[in-house]
Amino acid sequence: MSNNRSGVFIGGLMLGATIGALTGLLAAPRTGRETRKILKKSADALPELAEDLSTSVQIQADRLSTSAIKNWDETLDRLREAIASGIDATVRENQVLKRQTTQENQTPASVQVENSDSRTSNLDRP
């Protein structure tokens, strides 16, 4: 983010300097001939200034793009890890539930009847 802000700042600074220079030239107490010469030199320098500004903007856009791709890749990696952890936890929980179900199914019927009787008798108590 700071790279993007610095690029915007530099671009704004260059644009402000250009506008300030032109305003200063037009408001300066010089003869028309001198002012026209200065304006011509400034106009001749504008394409170079525009090229510099364009290059600066392109560099900042490339940095932003690279940063966005890096952040996206990091987010995808974290998401893959989270999904893998979730799958592992689900598998472990299923194994625990299967073991519990198997143990309950292997319990003798007489114990199950006693357990159900004790549950019923517990319900009858105040």
Sequence and secondary structure as in RCSB ss.txt:
>XXXX:A:sequence
MSNNRSGVFIGGLMLGATIGALTGLLAAPRTGRETRKILKKSADALPELAEDLSTSVQIQADRLSTSAIKNWDET
LDRLREAIASGIDATVRENQVLKRQTTQENQTPASVQVENSDSRTSNLDRP
>XXXX:A:secstr
 HHHHHHHHHHHHHHHHHHHHHHHHHHS   HHHHHHHHHHHHHHHHHHHHHHHHHHHHHHHHHHHHHHHHHHHH
HHHHHHHHHHHHHHHHHHHHHHHHHHHHHHHS HHHHHHHHHHHHHHHH  
